[in-house]
Amino acid sequence: MNIYKNPKRETWSELTKRPVFKKQEIAQTIKEIFAEVEKNGDEALFRYTEKFDSAKIDQLQVTAKEISEAKDLISEELKSAIQTAKENITKFHASQLVETEKIETTKGVICWRQNRAIEKVGIYIPGGTAPLFSTVLMLAIPAQLAGCQEIILCTPPDKKGNVNPAILYTAQLCGVSKIFKVGGAQAVAAMTFGTETIPNVYKIFGPGNQFVVAAKDFAQDYDVAIDMPAGPSEVLVIADENAVPEFCAADLLSQAEHGSDSQVIFISTDLKVLNETINEVKKQIKELPRNEFAQQSLNNSHFVLLDSVEKALDFSNLYAPEHLILAVQDFEKYIEQIQNAGSVFLGNYSCESAGDYASGTNHTLPTNGFAKNYSGVSLDSFVKKITFQNLSKEGLQNLGKTIEIMAEAEGLLAHKNAVSIRLK
């Protein structure tokens, strides 16, 4: 870990840089996978599943029998936890539904906007060392609330060709239409082009490794939308003298364990809290099963001492973290200063894990500095907004002259005539 005490502002831009992976090195691989899937469809997916996931499977779609059996393979305790999380996430995202409001901008001119669900969406769920069934909740619930007609899910199988039962149970609970045993860049390619078995979709959601991230970027070249640009997971914690070092360390490690390319940043206004948090990190990491990932992440992470919460927030706004934790007293007075963050956790008891699983907010968030210009996933991510207008004869008479003048000034006389011919 890297420790800095009151670094000068001119060095902050260097400290806010993320660890980078070389996109060019994997771009050719992604291009080849897309070409292969576009050309050979299911056959390519079977080959890639055997090559990358060491699984020899004879069908891509998860069967109804597998889905039914999944609920018997997880504990009642976990089912209950998933149900509680589902209720909270549903409640929060349902609050984002809006009533259509018609506005009379000029007498006789009525304008309004309506939502239309994106008809076909694809969800990618990582498997492997951390099967993220919680992400199924975060993506399938708003998709269902928005009214998406087709919600498909791709996730890699284990070496025996099975999908994690918690993923299957959660997907069925949240209205996923079809589930497929395919992972990595090839899954993104399959949802982009469609194959004999897997339908193409209009928008792709979900996290993944650097190959999945690069594949989602590449999919946009084929007119498929994605949720947002993405990178490894990250958290920035700001702590004053009232922070609890044990809590801060636990939050930092909860992100560090995601993977070796994750990044954590800890900023404190109190030297004692800074040192105690560092010691707590060293102590707690020994107890983690994924401590190797966490340790590699910490090698790219920063522990910073600054002399005020205001300065710490200036640093945070420059960094634009995926997750921001304010472990400070009177956190309410600092909320307006927060400009760039994916999701914010206020106070000593607002652990980042709450947002990851069950508080209700969405955990699919902008990373890699994209919180400066992107929002996290919400109900809006699954809809298009279409504007409507209705002009009565009186409305066109009231507005027509304005339109004619503007159209003529732009030299677009056919635009002007579309009004003039009606006014005559």
Secondary structure, 3 states (H helix, E strand, C coil): CEEEECCCHHHHHHHCCCCCCCHHHHHHHHHHHHHHHHHHCHHHHHHHHHHHHCCCCCCCECCHHHHHHHCCCCCHHHHHHHHHHHHHHHHHHHCCCCCCCCEEEECCEEEEEEEEECCEEEEECCCCCCCCHHHHHHHHHHHHHHCCCEEEEEECCCCCCCCCHHHHHHHHHCCCCEEEECCHHHHHHHHHHCCCCCCCCCEEECCCCHHHHHHHHHHHHHCCEECCCCCCCEEEEEECCCCCHHHHHHHHHHHHCCCCCCEEEEEECCHHHHHHHHHHHHHHHCCCCCHHHHHHHHCCCEEEECCCHHHHHHHHHHHCCCEEEEECCCHHHHHHHCCCCCEEEECCCCCHHHHHHCCCCCCCCCCCCHHHCCCCCCHHHHEEEEEEEEECHHHHHHHHHHHHHHHHHCCCHHHHHHHHHHHC
